[in-house]
Amino acid sequence: MEDVFGPRIFKTAEVFGVSTEILEPSYVDRGALDSEIQKYLSRDIHIALRGESKCGKSWLRKRNIPNALTVQCRLNKSVADIYVDALSQLGIKLTLETTEKSVLKGSVEASGEVGLSISAEI
């Protein structure tokens, strides 16, 4: 990165370490992955990012989808858990109970601007 005075000198903390924000001097577009993500975002499909811990999944997502909903799909997490997590980020409370084997019963409560507009659509 250069400015009018030549190459910029970065502090170590601006380049190395674990950060919740993208450290621009450290960000590397591996194998044109950014353009691949943009291509998939133009389609009507789901995108899942997976990989080893600390390999850059979060930075890739933040750089390409800054306002994305993020749901952790961990071992033993059910589909219902994933929906509850995603909807809660939109201000929608989904309460589910199992009534019979493989049958769910539930209720929905909405709050906030996004939650109320989505629940109105439902």
WOWOBEL-V974404 format. One record per residue. N is the residue number from 1. RES is the residue in one letter. PHI is phi in whole degrees, -180 to 180 (NA if undefined). PSI is psi in radians with two decimals (none if undefined). D_LAST is the distance of its C-alpha to the last C-alpha in Angstrom with 1 decimal. Layout:
BEGIN
<<N	RES	PHI	PSI	D_LAST> <N	RES	PHI	PSI	D_LAST>>
END
This chain:
BEGIN
<<1	M	NA	2.29	48.3> <2	E	-123	2.68	50.9> <3	D	-126	-2.93	51.3> <4	V	-64	-0.31	54.2> <5	F	-99	0.13	56.4> <6	G	107	-2.87	55.9> <7	P	-61	2.39	53.9> <8	R	-81	2.40	51.9> <9	I	-95	2.19	52.9> <10	F	-100	2.61	50.1> <11	K	-76	2.67	50.3> <12	T	-55	-0.74	49.8> <13	A	-67	-0.35	46.6> <14	E	-81	-0.20	45.1> <15	V	-117	-0.76	45.6> <16	F	-112	2.72	45.7> <17	G	111	3.02	43.7> <18	V	-92	2.26	40.2> <19	S	-142	2.55	37.9> <20	T	-79	-0.31	34.2> <21	E	-104	2.66	34.9> <22	I	-69	2.16	36.2> <23	L	-89	1.71	39.9> <24	E	-51	-0.74	40.6> <25	P	-67	-0.30	44.2> <26	S	-96	-0.29	43.0> <27	Y	-72	2.26	40.1> <28	V	-125	2.20	41.1> <29	D	-82	1.63	39.1> <30	R	-72	2.00	40.0> <31	G	59	0.62	40.6> <32	A	59	0.62	38.5> <33	L	-64	-0.60	35.4> <34	D	-60	-0.78	33.8> <35	S	-70	-0.57	34.0> <36	E	-63	-0.80	32.7> <37	I	-60	-0.79	29.6> <38	Q	-61	-0.67	29.1> <39	K	-62	-0.81	29.6> <40	Y	-67	-0.57	26.9> <41	L	-66	-0.40	24.4> <42	S	-81	-0.10	24.9> <43	R	-104	2.81	23.6> <44	D	-91	1.19	20.2> <45	I	-139	2.89	21.1> <46	H	-89	2.61	20.9> <47	I	-123	2.26	23.9> <48	A	-120	2.28	25.5> <49	L	-105	2.27	28.6> <50	R	-140	2.68	31.1> <51	G	167	3.07	34.7> <52	E	-61	2.74	37.2> <53	S	-60	2.41	36.9> <54	K	66	0.47	37.9> <55	C	-95	-0.09	38.0> <56	G	113	0.19	35.8> <57	K	-60	-0.80	32.2> <58	S	-66	-0.74	30.8> <59	W	-65	-0.72	33.0> <60	L	-59	-0.80	32.0> <61	R	-66	-0.81	28.3> <62	K	-62	-0.65	29.0> <63	R	-71	-0.61	31.2> <64	N	-100	-0.45	28.8> <65	I	-138	1.32	25.3> <66	P	-62	-0.52	26.1> <67	N	-110	0.56	22.6> <68	A	-72	2.66	21.3> <69	L	-79	2.36	19.4> <70	T	-119	2.10	22.1> <71	V	-123	2.19	21.7> <72	Q	-81	2.09	25.0> <73	C	-100	1.58	25.2> <74	R	-102	2.89	28.2> <75	L	-56	2.38	30.2> <76	N	72	0.17	28.8> <77	K	-90	2.22	25.4> <78	S	-85	2.91	22.8> <79	V	-60	-0.71	19.7> <80	A	-60	-0.73	17.9> <81	D	-60	-0.70	19.9> <82	I	-65	-0.77	18.8> <83	Y	-64	-0.76	15.0> <84	V	-59	-0.79	15.8> <85	D	-63	-0.88	18.1> <86	A	-62	-0.82	15.9> <87	L	-66	-0.61	12.8> <88	S	-63	-0.56	15.5> <89	Q	-69	-0.32	16.9> <90	L	-98	0.08	13.8> <91	G	84	0.40	14.1> <92	I	-117	2.16	11.6> <93	K	-96	2.06	13.6> <94	L	-108	2.08	13.0> <95	T	-112	2.13	15.7> <96	L	-120	2.59	16.8> <97	E	-141	2.55	19.8> <98	T	-87	2.13	21.8> <99	T	-97	-0.68	22.6> <100	E	-141	3.07	24.7> <101	K	-60	2.13	25.8> <102	S	68	0.27	23.0> <103	V	-119	2.24	20.4> <104	L	-112	2.54	17.8> <105	K	-128	2.47	16.3> <106	G	-159	3.12	14.2> <107	S	-139	2.77	12.3> <108	V	-128	2.33	10.1> <109	E	-126	2.42	11.6> <110	A	-119	2.56	11.0> <111	S	-145	2.81	14.1> <112	G	77	2.85	15.5> <113	E	-62	-0.83	14.6> <114	V	-67	-0.82	12.6> <115	G	-59	-0.76	10.7> <116	L	-67	-0.68	9.9> <117	S	-70	-0.63	9.0> <118	I	-70	-0.76	6.5> <119	S	-65	-0.51	5.0> <120	A	-66	-0.62	5.4> <121	E	-67	-0.66	3.8> <122	I	-68	none	0.0>>
END
